[in-house]
Amino acid sequence: MKLELLKAHVKGIAWGDKTELLANGTLQVNKSELLELVADENFKSLDADMARPGESVRITPVKDAVEPRCKVEGTGEVFPGMISDVETVGNGKTFVLEGAAVVTCGRIVGFQEGIVDMSGEGAKYTPFSKTLNVVLVFEPKEGIEVYAYEKACRLAGFKAALYLAQSAYKAGAKADETKTYEIPAFTESMKAYPELPKVAYVYMLQTQGLLHDTYVYGVDAKRIIPTLIHPNETMDGAIVSGNCVSACDKNSTYVHLNNPVIRSLYERHGKDINFVGVIITNENVTLADKRRSSSYAIKLATMLGVDGVVISEEGFGNPDADLIMNCHKAEIAGIKTVLITDEYAGRDGASQSLADATKEATAVVTAGNANAMVYLPKLDRLIGFTDYVDVIAGGFDGSLHADGTIEVELQAITGATCELGFNKLGAQTW
């Protein structure tokens, strides 16, 4: 498969009569047209707003973030199985509005939506403080079933992202740069670069259920057994978020589209590794399912004859068992592992970081401690609702102060400890 990402750089956003990308890089959006497109019978109210980097704006509770994309050549359309047909994607050409994002925000159904601050201390931790955000704000109808509401919110984000990209492209927007991604068929790729180690990516998807879901071509991933996927398919939205895990380590759809693990493996392909493909697996809750999926995923890696795998997790606690099983079984099979996770080590960092461990886990990359505390200043404008700050994951009774300031754990900040490395934390050695 060969995929070209045609990236148009968005430098600003504004409301206007026509949805298009202006010559100065401003994404102009017809608000009424957008709202009409994403309307759903499950919403009591629906509105759209905009948030720009550096503005004194707080968005909460954030559900998902989606990058505007559309296919302009090749099979299928972005977000297959969700808002388009289930044709295989990942080939041809895809137009991208780089720098823009659709952010969905609405009344919570659980406790694991998040906060995005566009300025101040909180902006340092979320990657979405640097994107130009078109924000959809939902209120559900009274008595609506929670799954129906969550589905409506999810689909609205995908529809909006596709609409923005398609409208801009049809109005004449041109790419500022083109990125090409290509891996040949296995018969060729496995023979290429014989001097380099063959490496695969074991991509763990959140599938604990009860609104902890990820979708692959529209299928709830807890229903799959581990399988191979071409890395390019992720760039066209074959994998999308449908979950409400803690905001800090939730892989939003934007992150799946721009998976930095896949991007980094591509960048190193042919230089110091031979990147041969992606194995997707799930994080189910029963021991039998964990054993089945971990054994199957590593069997696939063994059949490929890889020398090493990178394994990324989504979530914490229960999924730690899946992470460690994948690591242990791969190492026993003679496959070297590198793990990417985050930590829940207590506010002082002194507690056990993961719920499970194995002596074979000798190469682990951390995305940060989600229990670390952060103090957020009062901002001038709110998009959404602050009603839930005290009860979302990372918050506590008294998190929202009377003066509008907020005291929470990093858990509450969207993308703060993303386990794909799509975050803003770094490390120092003393």
N, C-alpha and C positions, 0 to 999 in steps of 0.2 A: 504494500500500500504506500502511496505517496500522497501527502496532504500539504497544500500551500495555505498558510494563514495570511490573508491580506489585511494588514493592520492599518486602520486609519486612526490617527492620534487625536483624541478628544481633549480639548484644552479648556472648555467651558460648557455650561449648560444653561438653557433659558427656555421659557415658554414662548410659543409663537403660533402663527396661523398654520404653519406647515412643518411636519416633522422631517428634518433634513440636517445634514452636516454643512454648516456655513464655511465659507472660504477661510475664515479666521480660526477654524477648529472648534467653533461653538456648536454643540448639539442642540438644535432647536426642536422643541416637542410641542405638538398640538395636544393639549391636556384633555379636552373633551373627547377627542378621537381615541386617545389612550384609555380613558376610563370606560368608554363605551365598549372597547375591545375586551377588557378584562372583567367586565361586570358579571356577576354570578348571583343566582337566586338565593344562595346561602349567606350573602352579605346583607346586613341591615343598613350599613353605610360603607361607602368607599370613597377615598380621596387620594390625591397624589400631591407630593411636595418635592422640593429639591434641597439637597444639602451639599455644600462645597467645602473642600479642604480649607482649614483655617477659620471657618465661620464658627460663631459661638452657638452651636446647635448640638442637641443630644437626640439620638434616635433610639427608642426603646418601646416595647420589647421586639427586638429584631429576630425574624424567623430564618430568612435565607438571603443570600446575595447571588446575583446572576449576571454574568457578563453578556452584553448584547452581541449575538452572532447570528449568521444565516449562511446557508449554502448558496454558492453562485455557480458551482460546477461540481459534478460527481453525483453519486447516488444518494437518495434520501434527503432529509432535512434535519436540522439540529433538534435535539431533545426527542429522538425517536422513541416511539412507544408511549410518550407522554402527551405531546400535542401534535405529533406528526406520525407518519407510517413507520413500521418497524424495519424498513430497509436498512441494510448495513451502511454505516457511515465511516468516516475516517479517510476518505479518498477525495481527490479533486481539489476544489478551492472553497475556502470558507472566509467570509468577510467578518472582520472583528472591529468593534468600536472600542479600541484600547483606551483605558483611562476612565471609562464610564461603567456604571453598575446599576442594576435594578435591585433595590433593597425592599424586602417585604416586611411589614410591621403590623402587628395587630394584637388584639386581646389574647392572652395566653390560654392554653388548655391544660397545661401542666405547670412546670416550674423551670424550664430549661431554655427559655429564650434569652437574648442578650442585650447588651448596651453597645452602641457605637457613638463615641464623642468625636466631633469634627475638629476640636481644638482642646487645649488644656492637657492635663496629666493623662486622661483616658485615651487621648488620640495617639499617645506614644505606643500603645499596646495593640491597637487594632489596625490591620492593614487597610480597612475600609474607611479610615480617616483620610486616606490619600486618593480615593476614587471620587469622581463626580457622580453623585448618587441621585437617581430618580426613585423616590420612596413611595411605595403604595401602602396605604393605611386602611386596615379592614376592621370592621366590627361585625361579629356574627349575629345572625337572627337568633332570637330567644328560642331555646329548646333544641337548637341544631345539634346533631350528633357530631362529636368532636372530630371523627375521622373525615366526615364530609367537609367540615370547616377547614381542616388542615389541607385536604386535597384541593379545595377551591383556592386557598392562599398559594399553594405550591404551583398550581397550573397558571394562576394569574401572573406570577413572576416569570415563568417561561414564556407565556404569550407576550408579555411586555418586552422582554429581551429580544425576542424574534422580531416583533413589530418595529422596535427602534432600529435594529440593524437593517432589516429589509427596506424600511422607508428611506433610510439614509442612502443605501446603495442604489435604490431605484431613482432617487433624486440626483444621482450623479456623483456621490462621494467616491473618492479615489484613495487607494492605499498609499500610506507614507513609507511602508516597508513590507517586505514579504519574507516570511520564515517558512522553510521547507523541511518537512519531516518524512523520512522514508526508511523502512526496513524491508529487505527483500523476503521472499518466501523462505521457510525453514530450510528447505533443501540447499539453498544458497547461503543463508545467514550462518548456519551451523558450521560451514566450511570456511567462512571468511575469517580473516585475521587469526590464523592458527597459533600464532605466537602470543595471543592475548587471552586472558581468562574470560570464559563465557559467564555472563551475569544475567539473571532474571530478577524481576521485581514481583514480590508477593504483596499484593494490594488488599489489605484487610478492610472490609466494608462493614459499617455498623448495621446490625440486624437483630437487635435484642427485642424488637417488638414493642407494643404499647407506645407507638409513635417514635420508636427508635429504629427507623427504616432507611434503607438506601435502595434505589431502583436501577436496574440494568435493562435497557431497552423496554422500560415500563414494567418489568417483573420485579416484585419484592425479592431482594437478594437472599432472604432467609430461605427461600424456596429453591435455591440453586445448589448444586455441588460445585466445588472449585473448577474453574475452567480457564482457558487461555483467551486473552483479548489482545487485539493489536493496540499498542499505545496511542495510535492516532484516533481510535474510536472515542477515547476520553475527551479529546479536543472538540468533538462535535456533540458532546452532551449525551453519550451513551450511558454514562453513570451520572445520576443526579441525587441530590440530597432530599430526603423526606423525613428527616429525624429531628428530634428535640433533645439530643444529648446536651450536656453542658456547653454553653456558648463558646467557651475558650477553646475547646478541642473538637468542635463540630466542623466537619469538612463541608462547607457550603458548596453549592453548585459551582460558584465562581472558582473555588479552589480545585474541584474536580476538573474543570475545564483547563486550568492552568497548573496542573499538578507539578510542583517543582522537582519531585523525585524523578518523574518521567523526563522532564526537561534536562535535568542534570545528567541522567544516564545517556540521553541523546547526545549531549555536548561532549561526553567522554567516549562515545562510541567510535571505535576505530583508532583511538589514541592510546588509552591504557586499559580499556575493556571492550569486549564484544557484547553489546546489549542485544539479547535475543528475544525478549518479549515480556509480557505481563501475565501473571497468574492472579486472578481475582478469587478471593475467598471470603467467607462470612464470619460473623461473631455471634453465633446462636447461644442460647442460655443453658441447654442441657449438656451434661457430660458426654453423652453418646454423640450428639451433634458436633461438639468440639473435637472429639476424637476422630470422627468421620472426616470432617473438613480439613483438619490439620494433616491427617494421613494422606488424604487425596491431593492436597496442595503440594506436599513434598514429593509424592509419587510423580506428579507432573514435572516437577523440577528435576527429579532423578531421570525421568524419561528423556528430558531435553539434554541431559548430560552436562548441566551447568556446574561451574566451579564455585559460584557464590550467588547469594540472594540478598537483596535488600528487602526488609519486612517493615511495613508501616502499620500502625494501629490507629483506630478511631475510638475515642472514649477511654474509660478507665474502670478499674475494679474488675467486674466480670470479664471484660475482653482481655484483661491482662493474662488470664489463663490461656486464651487462644494464642496470644503473642508468644508466650513461653513454650507452649506445645509446638508451635511452628518452628521456633528456634531449636528446641531440643531435638526434634525429629530430623531437621535438616542437618544439624551438626553430626548426629549419629550416622546419617547417610553419607557423610563426608563432604557436605556442602557448607562452606563458610557463610556465616550470617552477620549482617549488620542490622540492628534494630533501631527504629525511630519511634519514640513514644514521648509522653510528658510525665510529670510527676504530681502526686498528691501527697506531699511530704509534711503536711502541717504548716501552719503559719510561720513557725520558726525553722522549717526545713529539716527537722530532726527525726521525723517519723519515716517508716518504711515507704519508699517511693512508689513501689508497685505491689499489687496484691499477690503476685506470684513471682518465682525466681527459679533459675536453673544455673548450674555452674558453667554450662556451655555459653551463656550469654556474656561474652567477654568484650563485645563491641556494641555499645549502646549510645545512641545520640539522644539527648534530652531536648525537648522544646520548652522547658521551663517548669516551674512549680506553680500549679494552678491555685494553691492555697495562699500564695503570697498576697498581702493586703495592698490595696491601692485606694487613695483618696481622690475623689473626683469633685472639681469645683462646680458651683452653680453656673449654668450656661444661660444665655439670654433667651434661647428659643428651644421648645420641645416639639419633636415630631413623634406622635404616638401617645403613650400613657406611662406615667411613673407609678401607677397604682401597685405594680407588682415587684418593685425593686426589693422589698423586704423578703419576698418569697421565692424569687428566682434563684437558681443554683449559684452559690457564691454570696448571696445576700443573707440577711438575718434580721430579726426584729430590731428596728432602730437603724438599719442601713441608710434609709432616706431621712435626712435631717430636716428640721423645720425651715432652715435657711436655704434649702435646695441643694446642698452639698450631699454627696453620697460616699459611704464607706463600704467597700465590698472586697471580696477576694477576686483575683484575676479570673476565676471561673465565670464571672458575670460579663466579661468583656469579650465580644465576638471575635474569635480568631486569635486570642492572645497567646495561646500555647498550642497552636495547630500542629498536629502530629505528622503533617506532610512537610513541615518546615515553612509553611506559608504564613510566617509571622515576623515580628519585628524584634524579638529577643535575641540576644547574643550572649557570649560567655567570655570570661577572662580567666587567666591562670595567674596565680600569685606564687 
